[in-house]
Amino acid sequence: MIKYYFIGVIILISAILANIIAAKIGLKTWYDFLNTINNGSSLSTFDYIWLFALYPFTLGLSVKFGLILWDKLF
């Protein structure tokens, strides 16, 4: 169970960092995406690519990183 908690923390840290970086380079985050639904504004094509392809891929890589780190540390 501790292993899953450890990997969850790695995913959380990765998600926070990915959202900070996305905001710094002008990409929309999931919070922005949900706001566009409410106010009717639009997103760019690259925002959709980021939100539905690159962001999930980044989080998937963080799982792999967490597993590798777990095996190295414990």
C-alpha angles and dihedrals in degrees: 000000000000089000091059091047090051092051090046090055090050090052091048093050090047092050092050092049092046091052092049092050092045091052091047093054094043102257122139121251127212089265089057091046092054090049091053089058090056099043101033098238121141138238130222123250091252090053088058091047089050095047099042103031116014099038095051089044089052091052090047090053089051089057090053090047090049092052092049091047091048092052091049095047102037 
